[in-house]
Amino acid sequence: MAERSETTDLITAVSNALRSNGSADRQSASSAPFTNERGLSAAIERQRKELQALRRSHEDLTKKVEALEKRSKSLLGVLDQLNELPQQRQALQSQVSSARIQQVAGVVGNVQAAAFGDAGSIFTRNNLFLAGNQLFWIFLDPVLRRLGVISGTSPSVITWLAPVGSLVTGQLALANQQHVRFISGVATVTPPKVTFDVLRDRVADGFYKEFQRRTDIPVTAVVLDNAPFVPFAEVREGVLRVGATPIDIPVPSPPDDDGDVVVVSLKAASGPTTVRVAWVVDTGAGRG
């Protein structure tokens, strides 16, 4: 009987425990949805705030990165400029050198124009040749650079030699021509002797043979110092002959008893023994 009583008590205790557990489960199940919703809303709110904070941090970081990029670009620009300074200096030196070479070429052109150019007209053969020669040497370097024959920014050997090349070309082409039409001088003559002057050193080499063959060369001669002589001059085979012929000088004497004026002739022999004769030869070359 005692065992049956203990068994009954045990069953009763188990049954009560099961009923109490079921009641607690139902209460917890009914309150769980409210608890989960509040927790989910709070979690969502926290995540929203965290996202906003993250967005602000991202924007700040983006601005800082942009500022750093601008600074880096400016620094890179400064570094590039510093790296380009030697090249810019070299380019400036090249420009200065080219300008000086052009100045020298201009001086050479002016000298050649003065020595070999023709006055009075631009379109003469010599003037056109001198202009073409100058332009050829000026544009030779740019043309060769365009064709790829010359590279670099520094003046090439062609540029440095351009003034010399222009000068040599003009000298070889025009130096042997006669560029001075009138040649002149003063000869000292002792009448009745005649002086001779070979004009070889006064006439260009390329013109002298033609000058020797001519027999119609005009010569003008004038006696200096008012001496009583008549000058004469001529050119034959490139040789100038200058002389002077004495003349009688009529000098009026005081009137005689009848009031007539008597003309007395004085001989030139009483004059100076030497006479200076100025002469001018027209070679017929050039324009003046």
Secondary structure, DSSP 8 states (H G I E B T S, - for coil): -HHHHHHHHHHHHHHHHHHHHHHHHHHHHHHHHHHHHHHHHHHHHHHHHHHHHHHHHHHHHHHHHHHHHHHHHHHHHHHHHHHHHHHHHHHHHHHHHHHHHHHHHHHHHHHHHHHH--SS-SSSHHHHHHHHHHHHHHHHHHHHHHTTSS-SSS--HHHHHHHHHHHHHHHHHHTTS---SEEEEEEEE-TT--EEEEGGGGS-HHHHHHHHH-S---EEEEESTT-SEEEEEEEETTEEEEEEEE--EEEE----TTS---EEEE-GGGS-S-EEEEEEEE---S--
